[in-house]
């Protein structure tokens, strides 16, 4: 009888140890699952960002293509240069006219 009680106690301790090991394994798995859930959430956020950028690009492409944007940029640069040249020429002509009028008043 005492031998059976010892066997039962030993068996109980083995079962309790295995249950403890299983519990710690489950807790570890739960931690891993939580990490995976967090990673999935980050991936979903990235996917949403990519989708938003894709939609923006599609809308822009509907309006103007990248080639057209490049050409437009070049045209704007050309117009800026023309503007500076036109203002410079206008200023020089105005100065020459002022000198001419001044000279006309002095010498006549």
WODA-V841388 format. One record per residue. N is the residue number from 0. RES is the residue in three letters. D_CENTER is the distance of its C-alpha to the mean C-alpha in whole Angstrom. Layout:
BEGIN
n=[N/N]
res=[RES/RES]
d_center=[D_CENTER/D_CENTER]
END
This chain:
BEGIN
n=[0/1/2/3/4/5/6/7/8/9/10/11/12/13/14/15/16/17/18/19/20/21/22/23/24/25/26/27/28/29/30/31/32/33/34/35/36/37/38/39/40/41/42/43/44/45/46/47/48/49/50/51/52/53/54/55/56/57/58/59/60/61/62/63/64/65/66/67/68/69/70/71/72/73/74/75/76/77/78/79/80/81/82/83/84/85/86/87/88/89/90/91/92/93/94/95/96/97/98/99/100/101/102/103/104/105/106/107]
res=[UNK/UNK/UNK/UNK/UNK/UNK/UNK/UNK/UNK/UNK/UNK/UNK/UNK/UNK/UNK/UNK/UNK/UNK/UNK/UNK/UNK/UNK/UNK/UNK/UNK/UNK/UNK/UNK/UNK/UNK/UNK/UNK/UNK/UNK/UNK/UNK/UNK/UNK/UNK/UNK/UNK/UNK/UNK/UNK/UNK/UNK/UNK/UNK/UNK/UNK/UNK/UNK/UNK/UNK/UNK/UNK/UNK/UNK/UNK/UNK/UNK/UNK/UNK/UNK/UNK/UNK/UNK/UNK/UNK/UNK/UNK/UNK/UNK/UNK/UNK/UNK/UNK/UNK/UNK/UNK/UNK/UNK/UNK/UNK/UNK/UNK/UNK/UNK/UNK/UNK/UNK/UNK/UNK/UNK/UNK/UNK/UNK/UNK/UNK/UNK/UNK/UNK/UNK/UNK/UNK/UNK/UNK/UNK]
d_center=[74/73/71/70/68/67/65/64/63/61/60/58/57/55/54/52/51/49/48/46/45/43/42/40/39/38/36/34/33/32/30/28/28/26/24/23/22/20/18/19/17/14/14/14/11/9/12/11/7/8/11/10/8/12/14/12/13/16/17/17/19/21/22/22/21/19/23/24/21/22/26/25/24/27/29/28/28/32/32/31/34/37/36/37/40/41/41/43/46/46/47/49/51/51/52/55/56/57/59/61/62/62/65/66/67/68/70/72]
END
